């Protein structure tokens, strides 16, 4: 039973205890909150930065998704170079002979000339003294002996005149000629008249003339040392890489192509040979081989140098290139290393039926053969020549004859691996070649070249 009197007596005490409990609860909460703040003062549990919410378009354009894409890499590295050393390839597959010295020479024997040219104009008559142009550095008179029969060419004859003459005497610098038949006289002889040497006509019981001899001469070139090296840290050499090849292998392939191009450029475009020799014991020797283009321009005579290409002049050059010579071998065919403009010119000539075309393969190389009336030309588009002579309206052709050119390597191309110093934390490799080329009969070569 509820005791109302007891309730009235205890009510003040109960109210006090409730108020005290409320006050204590509030303080306990405050103390707890302070402890939490102190405990997590450096923590991001209570994250106060906005969540990065992006649209798909924003994520793509800002690269947020790209950074997590597992990119599909190809297994190989696409290379930008193919084989361009066509001349080197031809030499090494056709004519290569080992050399043992830093200079290489080849003796060349040229026959005594059958054609010789006058130097200066002279008046005609029953006996005429003529000066002859030099053959190289030797007086042309030395090619003439007494009792030789000569034909004066390109001269209009009047009545009683003859171009059939015979050598009366020779003093080494000038020649006295008389008509073969004394009933005739010799006409006036212009400068640079071409004289053909036909043979001899001796009187009975006479002694032979003092003989004229031809002596072998030599052509020469100098060895050139080519080096292309690479260096890769050993850490890099052992890295796991994309591309399907190690960094060392990749650089080896690149340097191999550089090396091949260096050789090709030197064979084609080097200037005059140069050799630096030291008379001391320091061994400072350096050679630069003479390039084929320079040799042909300096020694061949078969040159068509032009400012404006002309078909008539070019055909005359081709005729001169295939002019019959007293030289053994195939004189009716040449290999021409060309630029794109030359290939285009020949294609147009073929379309106009001025030159016949055919595709063939020589020495394993796909070529196009152009057939002229006097000879055939195997055309090879050469990348290095096309880069050097890149005018689409100016043909360039370097005419070669494989029989009269050869490579003379002293040290064949080799890869020298791991040549680094012992304390070097890297791999060093190099490609090395010591070689040169020789053109023995430059007159069998030619060049069509823009000025």
C-alpha positions as CSV (number, residue, x, y, z in Angstrom):
1,X,0.0,0.0,0.0
2,X,1.2,3.4,-1.0
3,X,2.4,5.5,2.0
4,X,1.7,9.1,1.0
5,X,3.2,10.5,4.2
6,X,6.5,8.7,3.5
7,X,6.5,10.0,-0.1
8,X,6.2,13.6,1.1
9,X,9.0,13.1,3.5
10,X,11.4,11.6,0.9
11,X,10.6,13.7,-2.1
12,X,13.2,16.5,-1.5
13,X,15.9,13.9,-1.1
14,X,14.9,12.1,-4.4
15,X,14.9,15.4,-6.4
16,X,18.3,16.3,-5.1
17,X,19.8,13.0,-6.1
18,X,18.3,13.2,-9.6
19,X,19.7,16.7,-10.1
20,X,23.1,15.5,-8.8
21,X,23.1,12.6,-11.2
22,X,22.3,14.9,-14.2
23,X,25.1,17.2,-13.3
24,X,27.6,14.3,-13.0
25,X,26.4,12.8,-16.3
26,X,27.0,16.1,-18.1
27,X,30.5,16.4,-16.7
28,X,31.3,12.8,-17.5
29,X,30.3,13.4,-21.2
30,X,32.4,16.6,-21.4
31,X,35.4,14.7,-20.0
32,X,34.9,11.8,-22.4
33,X,34.7,14.2,-25.4
34,X,37.9,16.0,-24.4
35,X,39.7,12.6,-24.1
36,X,38.5,11.6,-27.6
37,X,39.8,14.9,-29.1
38,X,43.1,14.5,-27.4
39,X,43.4,10.9,-28.5
40,X,42.6,11.4,-32.2
41,X,43.9,14.9,-32.7
42,X,46.3,13.8,-35.6
43,X,44.0,11.3,-37.2
44,X,41.8,11.5,-40.3
45,X,39.1,9.2,-38.9
46,X,36.9,12.2,-38.8
47,X,37.6,13.0,-42.5
48,X,37.0,16.7,-43.2
49,X,37.9,16.8,-47.0
50,X,35.3,16.3,-49.7
51,X,35.0,12.9,-51.4
52,X,36.5,13.1,-55.1
53,X,33.3,12.3,-57.1
54,X,33.9,12.8,-60.8
55,X,31.8,12.1,-63.9
56,X,33.1,9.5,-66.4
57,X,34.1,12.3,-68.9
58,X,36.0,14.2,-66.2
59,X,37.8,11.0,-65.1
60,X,38.9,10.3,-68.7
61,X,40.0,13.8,-69.6
62,X,41.9,14.3,-66.3
63,X,43.7,11.0,-66.7
64,X,42.3,9.6,-63.4
65,X,41.3,6.4,-65.0
66,X,44.3,6.3,-67.5
67,X,46.7,5.9,-64.6
68,X,45.2,2.6,-63.8
69,X,44.9,1.2,-67.3
70,X,47.0,-1.9,-68.0
71,X,48.4,-0.7,-71.4
72,X,48.6,-3.3,-74.2
73,X,52.2,-3.1,-75.4
74,X,53.4,-4.8,-78.5
75,X,56.0,-7.5,-78.1
76,X,58.5,-5.9,-80.6
77,X,60.0,-2.5,-81.1
78,X,59.2,-1.1,-84.6
79,X,62.5,0.0,-86.2
80,X,62.8,2.8,-88.8
81,X,65.7,1.4,-90.8
82,X,66.2,-1.3,-93.3
83,X,69.3,-2.4,-95.2
84,X,70.7,0.6,-97.2
85,X,74.3,-0.6,-97.8
86,X,73.8,-1.8,-101.3
87,X,77.3,-0.9,-102.6
88,X,78.9,-2.6,-99.6
89,X,76.7,-5.6,-100.2
90,X,77.7,-5.8,-103.8
91,X,81.4,-5.5,-103.1
92,X,81.3,-8.1,-100.3
93,X,79.5,-10.6,-102.5
94,X,81.4,-10.1,-105.7
95,X,85.0,-8.8,-105.2
96,X,86.6,-8.7,-101.8
97,X,90.3,-9.4,-101.2
98,X,92.0,-9.4,-97.8
99,X,94.6,-6.6,-97.3
100,X,97.7,-6.7,-95.1
101,X,98.8,-3.1,-95.1
102,X,97.3,0.3,-94.3
103,X,97.9,1.4,-98.0
104,X,96.6,-0.8,-100.7
105,X,97.7,-0.6,-104.3
106,X,96.9,-2.3,-107.6
107,X,99.0,-2.2,-110.7
108,X,97.1,-1.2,-113.8
109,X,98.5,-1.7,-117.3
110,X,97.0,0.4,-120.0
111,X,97.8,-0.2,-123.7
112,X,99.6,2.4,-125.8
113,X,97.0,4.8,-127.3
114,X,95.8,4.6,-130.8
115,X,94.4,8.1,-130.7
116,X,96.5,11.2,-130.0
117,X,95.7,15.0,-130.3
118,X,97.6,17.9,-131.6
119,X,98.6,20.9,-129.4
120,X,98.4,24.1,-131.5
121,X,97.6,24.7,-135.1
122,X,100.2,24.4,-137.9
123,X,100.4,25.2,-141.6
124,X,100.4,22.3,-144.1
125,X,103.0,21.4,-146.6
126,X,105.3,18.6,-147.8
127,X,106.8,18.3,-144.3
128,X,105.1,19.4,-141.1
129,X,106.3,19.5,-137.5
130,X,103.5,19.0,-134.9
131,X,103.2,19.2,-131.2
132,X,101.1,16.6,-129.4
133,X,99.2,16.9,-126.2
134,X,100.3,15.1,-123.1
135,X,99.1,11.6,-122.2
136,X,98.8,12.1,-118.5
137,X,102.0,13.8,-117.5
138,X,104.0,12.4,-120.5
139,X,104.5,14.1,-123.8
140,X,102.2,12.6,-126.4
141,X,105.2,12.5,-128.8
142,X,106.6,9.6,-126.8
143,X,103.8,7.4,-128.2
144,X,104.9,8.0,-131.8
145,X,107.8,6.2,-133.4
146,X,109.4,6.7,-136.9
147,X,107.7,4.9,-139.8
148,X,104.3,4.8,-138.1
149,X,101.4,5.5,-140.3
150,X,98.9,8.2,-139.1
151,X,95.5,9.4,-140.2
152,X,94.6,13.0,-139.7
153,X,90.8,13.1,-138.9
154,X,88.2,15.8,-139.2
155,X,90.1,17.8,-141.9
156,X,88.5,18.9,-145.2
157,X,91.0,18.0,-148.0
158,X,91.6,20.2,-151.1
159,X,92.9,18.8,-154.4
160,X,96.4,17.3,-154.0
161,X,96.1,17.0,-150.2
162,X,96.1,13.9,-148.1
163,X,95.4,12.9,-144.5
164,X,97.5,9.8,-144.8
165,X,100.9,10.6,-143.3
166,X,103.9,8.8,-142.0
167,X,106.3,9.7,-139.2
168,X,109.7,10.9,-140.4
169,X,111.3,11.7,-137.0
170,X,110.6,12.2,-133.3
171,X,112.7,14.1,-130.8
172,X,110.5,13.3,-127.8
173,X,108.6,16.7,-127.8
174,X,107.6,17.1,-131.4
175,X,107.0,14.9,-134.4
176,X,107.9,15.5,-138.1
177,X,105.3,14.0,-140.5
178,X,105.3,13.7,-144.3
179,X,102.7,12.5,-146.8
180,X,102.7,8.7,-147.1
181,X,102.7,9.4,-150.9
182,X,105.1,12.3,-151.7
183,X,102.8,13.2,-154.6
184,X,100.5,14.8,-152.1
185,X,100.8,17.5,-149.5
186,X,99.6,17.8,-145.9
187,X,96.7,20.3,-145.3
188,X,96.6,22.9,-142.5
189,X,96.2,21.1,-139.2
190,X,94.0,22.8,-136.6
191,X,94.5,22.7,-132.9
192,X,93.2,19.5,-131.1
193,X,93.1,17.5,-134.3
194,X,92.5,13.8,-133.6
195,X,95.2,11.6,-135.1
196,X,94.7,7.9,-135.5
197,X,97.8,5.6,-135.3
198,X,97.3,2.9,-137.8
199,X,100.5,0.9,-137.8
200,X,104.0,0.9,-139.3
201,X,105.5,0.9,-142.8
202,X,109.2,0.3,-142.9
203,X,111.5,0.3,-146.0
204,X,113.2,-2.9,-146.9
205,X,116.5,-3.6,-145.1
206,X,116.0,-1.0,-142.4
207,X,116.5,-1.3,-138.7
208,X,113.6,-1.1,-136.2
209,X,112.8,2.1,-134.5
210,X,113.6,2.8,-130.9
211,X,110.7,0.9,-129.1
212,X,108.1,2.7,-127.1
213,X,107.0,0.8,-124.0
214,X,104.0,1.0,-121.8
215,X,104.7,0.5,-118.1
216,X,102.2,-0.5,-115.4
217,X,101.1,2.2,-113.0
218,X,99.3,1.7,-109.7
219,X,96.1,3.0,-108.2
220,X,95.9,3.2,-104.5
221,X,93.6,3.9,-101.5
222,X,94.1,4.0,-97.8
223,X,92.6,1.9,-95.0
224,X,90.0,3.7,-92.9
225,X,89.0,2.6,-89.4
226,X,85.3,2.7,-88.6
227,X,84.0,2.3,-85.0
228,X,80.5,2.4,-83.5
229,X,80.3,1.7,-79.8
230,X,77.6,1.4,-77.1
231,X,77.6,1.4,-73.4
232,X,74.9,0.1,-71.0
233,X,74.9,0.1,-67.2
234,X,74.8,-3.5,-65.9
235,X,71.7,-2.6,-63.9
236,X,69.9,-1.5,-67.1
237,X,71.2,-4.6,-69.0
238,X,69.4,-6.8,-66.4
239,X,66.2,-4.8,-66.2
240,X,63.0,-6.6,-67.3
241,X,61.7,-4.4,-70.1
242,X,58.9,-4.2,-72.6
243,X,59.8,-4.7,-76.3
244,X,60.9,-8.3,-76.4
245,X,64.7,-7.4,-76.2
246,X,67.2,-6.2,-73.7
247,X,68.6,-2.7,-73.9
248,X,72.0,-4.1,-74.9
249,X,70.5,-6.1,-77.7
250,X,68.5,-3.1,-78.9
251,X,71.5,-0.8,-79.0
252,X,73.6,-3.5,-80.7
253,X,71.1,-3.6,-83.5
254,X,71.0,0.1,-83.8
255,X,74.8,0.5,-83.8
256,X,75.1,-2.3,-86.4
257,X,72.9,-0.3,-88.7
258,X,74.9,2.9,-88.0
259,X,78.1,1.0,-88.8
260,X,76.8,-0.3,-92.1
261,X,75.6,3.2,-93.1
262,X,79.0,4.8,-92.2
263,X,80.8,2.3,-94.5
264,X,78.3,2.9,-97.3
265,X,78.6,6.7,-97.1
266,X,82.4,6.5,-97.1
267,X,82.5,4.2,-100.1
268,X,80.1,6.5,-102.0
269,X,80.8,10.1,-100.9
270,X,84.3,10.4,-99.3
271,X,86.6,12.9,-100.9
272,X,90.2,12.5,-101.8
273,X,92.2,9.9,-99.8
274,X,94.1,11.2,-96.8
275,X,96.6,9.6,-94.5
276,X,98.1,11.2,-91.5
277,X,101.4,9.5,-90.6
278,X,103.6,10.1,-87.6
279,X,107.3,9.7,-87.8
280,X,107.5,9.3,-84.0
281,X,106.8,6.2,-81.9
282,X,103.4,7.4,-80.7
283,X,101.6,5.5,-83.5
284,X,99.4,8.4,-84.6
285,X,98.1,7.2,-88.0
286,X,94.7,8.0,-89.4
287,X,93.5,7.2,-92.9
288,X,90.4,8.4,-94.8
289,X,89.7,6.4,-97.9
290,X,88.8,8.0,-101.3
291,X,85.2,7.7,-102.2
292,X,83.9,6.2,-105.5
293,X,82.1,9.4,-106.7
294,X,85.3,11.5,-106.2
295,X,87.5,8.9,-108.0
296,X,85.1,8.8,-111.0
297,X,84.8,12.6,-111.3
298,X,88.6,13.0,-111.0
299,X,89.7,10.2,-113.3
300,X,86.9,8.8,-115.5
301,X,86.1,11.4,-118.1
302,X,82.6,9.8,-118.4
303,X,80.8,12.6,-116.6
304,X,77.5,14.4,-117.4
305,X,77.5,17.4,-115.0
306,X,74.5,19.6,-115.7
307,X,72.4,22.5,-114.5
308,X,69.4,21.6,-116.6
309,X,69.0,18.0,-117.5
310,X,68.7,17.4,-121.3
311,X,67.8,14.1,-122.9
312,X,70.0,14.7,-126.0
313,X,73.1,15.4,-123.9
314,X,72.2,12.4,-121.7
315,X,72.0,10.1,-124.7
316,X,75.4,11.3,-125.9
317,X,76.8,10.6,-122.4
318,X,75.3,7.1,-122.5
319,X,76.9,6.5,-125.9
320,X,80.2,7.7,-124.6
321,X,79.8,5.4,-121.6
322,X,79.4,2.4,-123.8
323,X,82.0,3.4,-126.4
324,X,83.8,0.3,-127.5
325,X,87.2,0.0,-125.7
326,X,90.1,-2.3,-126.0
327,X,89.2,-3.8,-122.6
328,X,88.2,-7.4,-121.8
329,X,84.9,-8.1,-120.1
330,X,81.3,-7.1,-120.6
331,X,81.4,-3.6,-121.8
332,X,77.7,-3.4,-122.7
333,X,76.2,-3.4,-119.2
334,X,76.6,-1.2,-116.1
335,X,75.0,-1.1,-112.7
336,X,73.7,2.4,-111.9
337,X,73.0,3.5,-108.3
338,X,70.3,6.1,-108.7
339,X,68.1,8.6,-106.9
340,X,64.3,8.7,-107.4
341,X,64.5,11.4,-110.1
342,X,66.6,9.1,-112.3
343,X,64.2,6.2,-111.8
344,X,61.3,8.6,-112.8
345,X,63.2,9.8,-115.9
346,X,63.8,6.2,-117.1
347,X,60.1,5.4,-116.4
348,X,59.0,8.3,-118.5
349,X,61.4,7.2,-121.3
350,X,59.9,3.8,-121.2
351,X,56.4,5.1,-121.4
352,X,57.4,7.1,-124.5
353,X,59.0,4.0,-125.9
354,X,62.4,5.6,-126.1
355,X,63.9,3.1,-123.7
356,X,62.7,-0.5,-123.1
357,X,62.3,-1.7,-119.5
358,X,62.4,-5.0,-117.8
359,X,62.6,-6.2,-114.2
360,X,65.2,-8.7,-113.2
361,X,67.4,-9.8,-110.3
362,X,71.1,-9.5,-110.2
363,X,73.3,-10.6,-107.3
364,X,70.1,-11.2,-105.3
365,X,69.0,-7.6,-105.7
366,X,65.8,-6.7,-107.4
367,X,66.6,-4.2,-110.2
368,X,65.1,-2.6,-113.3
369,X,67.0,-2.9,-116.5
370,X,66.9,-0.1,-119.1
371,X,68.0,-1.0,-122.6
372,X,69.6,1.6,-124.9
373,X,70.8,1.0,-128.4
374,X,74.4,0.8,-127.2
375,X,74.1,-0.9,-123.9
376,X,72.0,-1.9,-120.8
377,X,71.8,-0.3,-117.4
378,X,70.7,-2.1,-114.3
379,X,69.0,0.6,-112.2
380,X,69.1,0.4,-108.4
381,X,67.3,3.0,-106.3
382,X,69.8,3.8,-103.5
383,X,68.4,5.2,-100.3
384,X,71.6,7.1,-99.4
385,X,72.0,8.6,-102.8
386,X,68.3,9.6,-102.8
387,X,68.8,11.4,-99.5
388,X,71.9,13.3,-100.7
389,X,70.5,14.2,-104.2
390,X,66.8,14.7,-103.3
391,X,65.7,17.1,-106.0
392,X,62.8,15.4,-107.8
393,X,63.8,17.1,-111.1
394,X,67.5,16.3,-111.1
395,X,68.6,12.8,-111.8
396,X,71.7,11.3,-110.3
397,X,73.3,8.1,-111.5
398,X,76.6,6.5,-110.5
399,X,77.6,4.0,-113.1
400,X,79.7,1.1,-111.8
401,X,81.4,-1.9,-113.3
402,X,81.7,-4.8,-110.8
403,X,84.8,-6.3,-112.5
404,X,86.9,-3.2,-111.9
405,X,86.0,-2.4,-108.3
406,X,86.7,-4.3,-105.1
407,X,86.8,-4.0,-101.3
408,X,90.2,-4.5,-99.6
409,X,89.5,-5.0,-95.9
410,X,92.4,-5.2,-93.5
411,X,90.0,-6.1,-90.6
412,X,86.6,-7.5,-91.5
413,X,83.5,-6.1,-89.7
414,X,83.3,-7.6,-86.2
415,X,81.5,-7.1,-82.9
416,X,83.9,-6.7,-80.1
417,X,81.9,-7.4,-76.9
418,X,82.6,-6.6,-73.3
419,X,85.6,-4.3,-73.9
420,X,84.8,-2.1,-70.9
421,X,87.4,-1.4,-68.2
422,X,87.4,-4.0,-65.3
423,X,86.1,-1.5,-62.7
424,X,83.3,-0.1,-65.0
425,X,79.9,-1.1,-63.8
426,X,78.6,-1.3,-67.4
427,X,78.9,-3.3,-70.6
428,X,80.7,-1.7,-73.5
429,X,80.6,-3.2,-77.0
430,X,81.8,-1.9,-80.4
431,X,81.5,-2.7,-84.1
432,X,84.9,-2.2,-85.9
433,X,85.9,-2.4,-89.5
434,X,89.2,-1.4,-91.2
435,X,88.7,-1.4,-94.9
436,X,89.0,0.5,-98.2
437,X,88.0,0.2,-101.8
438,X,89.9,0.2,-105.2
439,X,88.7,1.2,-108.6
440,X,91.3,-0.1,-111.1
441,X,89.9,1.3,-114.4
442,X,88.1,4.5,-113.6
443,X,87.2,4.9,-117.3
444,X,84.8,2.0,-117.0
445,X,82.7,4.1,-114.6
446,X,80.7,7.2,-115.0
447,X,78.5,9.7,-113.2
448,X,75.5,11.8,-114.2
449,X,75.4,14.5,-111.5
450,X,73.6,17.8,-111.1
451,X,75.7,20.9,-110.5
